């Protein structure tokens, strides 16, 4: 089964923000951004998520918003971040979001290791 | 009644993205970003929204995520975009989002005026 994806011009910023405004989906996009070839299973394994069924919904939200491309390949689905499309439509947005997510991580790590901070 | 707002360090990017991933809230933030002093009523008037009650929820989401500050002032609530906090935590994010929203507008305007585009 082939999936439907919005064309670059059909992407809307509120859909992108809404898709990425969820910790699981944002974590999945960070895995895809880190490079390498990924399918659903490999992202789940990287994230340590065992419930494959809940991810089906998340993949759909990311796909429908234009954030990722999902292509059948044998018995799996290959996943890719649509960085070129997102960068063309919203220059700087994806990088600001990914940097922001890393900044949040650093802050939380600091708070965990130094509760007095 | 005073409202609770997260401290700058308590802001989380998925909450900001989720708050802005909604067309009404994104439009409200664009009104605040355009400058001037605003209260709930003046933003609603600018947006042409008459249902004040639905906005109560939207103001809460924007406030709880750290995107806006809402302060009682007489019988109204003054609203302000927390640009300084957001720019400090997520450099470039707010500008990329606001530019992206304007780019979407331009694209939709083009599609409306030239259906063959």
Interface residues (C-beta under 8 A of the other chain):
Chain A: X9 X12 X13 X14 X15 X16 X17 X18 X19 X20 X21 X22 X23 X26 X89 X90 X91 X92 X93 X95 X96 X97 X99 X100 X101 X103 X104 X107
Chain B: X9 X12 X13 X14 X15 X16 X17 X18 X19 X20 X21 X22 X23 X26 X89 X90 X91 X92 X93 X95 X96 X97 X99 X100 X101 X103 X104 X107
